[in-house]
């Protein structure tokens, strides 16, 4: 359900907007970037003959790996927010610069910080 308080922009309109205002920026099709460590762990976890101890070790490794990725995203978000505050104080600071996980990403294509679009 689309909120009536926010404007929503379609992807085709967004690409037109970017081409008009940022002619040097080239957009490509969206893609999901999958980490090679996650793929390796998922392939091993899919094996039926995997011993329980090894499976538990892989689950722990994946959990630690994902937590490290989330920590990196939080660090980068904090750095970007601090940079905006220091160098462009008139610019609104978005709530989420880089979502911690894909599940945290906003569903709407427009962020709350940019309602004028």
Secondary structure, DSSP 8 states (H G I E B T S, - for coil): ---TTS----HHHHHHHHHHH-TT-----------HHHHHHHHHHT-TT--HHHHHHHHHHHHHHHHHHHHHHHHHHHHHHHHHHHH-TTS---S-SS-SSGGGS-SSSS-GGGTT-
